[in-house]
Each structure stands twice: as C-alpha cells, then as structure tokens.
Amino acid sequence: MLDVALLMANASQLKAVLEQGPEFKYYLTVIVLIAASLFFQVVAGALFVHMARKNLNDVANQRKLNIINNVATVLVFLTVIINIFITAFGVQKTGSQ
C-alpha cells in the first residue's frame, strides 16, 4: 500500500511541475527525477509480482528469487533516495486548481 501511496504522490508532483511549466527553476531536473522514480516503482512492483508467483520452497527457484529480491530491494532504496531529492527541490502546487 505504501508503494501505491508513493506512486500517487509522484503522479501528483508530476502534475504540479507540469502545471508550473518550464519557468519553474528545476523543471527538467524534477521531471527526470519523478520519471526515474515512477520507472523504478513499476519495475520493482513487477519484480515483486514475479517473485510472488514462484514457489520459494522449490530449491531450483531459490537462487533466482534471491537475486530478484536483491534487485527489487536496490530499486526500492533508489526510489527512496530519488524521492528525497524530489522533496528537496520543492515541488509546489500552484493556486490555479
């Protein structure tokens, strides 16, 4: 559920930046960071779904699932770091809507 909340927050931040337009000081930077965050969230979510569909009790799957779990963990960590930078650049909603 936290991933869904973060996904919605990123979508809202993207909307706010797009509404402010290119005159926003960090426009391109924030757009790239939000896009990277959204991409990493979707990939991590797909990896989690893939892991859930496999049988962990099958010894043949354990090494592959361990690698996938490690990759997903790194993606989640990167997503958190990226969102810290997004917050630092101060995406603000305009008063128009």
N, C-alpha and C positions, 0 to 999 in steps of 0.2 A: 504494500500500500504506500510506503514511503517513496518508492520509485515512481508510482503514479502521481503522487503529490509533486515530486520534483519535476516530472515531465510537464505537468500542468503549469508549474511556476516558470519553467523555461519558455513554454509557449506564450505565457503572459508577458514575460520580459521581452521576448522577440517582438510581440505585437507593440509593446511600448516603444521599443527602439525604432521600429519601422514607422510608427506614428510621428516620432520626433524628426525623422528624416536625416539626411546626410549632414545637416547643420549641427547635429549632436557631436560633441568633441571626439568621443571614442566610438563613433558609429561602426566603422569597419571592424575594429577590434572586438567590440561586444558581439557583433553579428557572427564573426568567426568563432568566438568562444561559445556562444549559445548553440551554434550549429554543431560544433565538436561535442558539446555536452549531450545534445539530443542524439547524435550518432552513437556515442558510447553507451548511452542508456538503452537504445534499441538493440544494439549488438549484445550487451550484457543480458538483457531480457531474453533474447533469442537463445543465448547460451544456457541460461537457467532453465528455459523450457526444454531444451535438448537434453540437459542433464536429468531433468525430472522424468523424461520418457525412457531413460535407460535403467537397466537393473544393476544397482550398485553391488548386489550380492554375487553377481557373476564376476569371477576373478579376471576374466578376459577384458571386462569393461573398466576395471578399477583404475588402471594407469591412465587411460584416455580421459576418464571422468575427472581424475585428479588434475590433469593438465588443463582441462576445460575450466574447472573450478578456479584454478590459479589465474588463468587468463581473465575470467569474469571478475575475480577479486581485484585485479590490477585495473580493469576498466572502471569498476565502481570507485576505487581510490582516485583515479584520474578525474572522474566525473566530479567528485567532491572538491578536489583542488581547483578544477576549472570553475566550478560554481562559486568558490571563494573569490576568485578573480572577477567573475561577473558582478558579484556583490560589491567588490572594491571599486569597480568603475562606475557604480552608482546609477543603474538604470532607474529612471524616474518616469512614472506615468504622467502624461500631460493632462491638464484640466479640461480638455475638449470633450471627453466621454465619461 
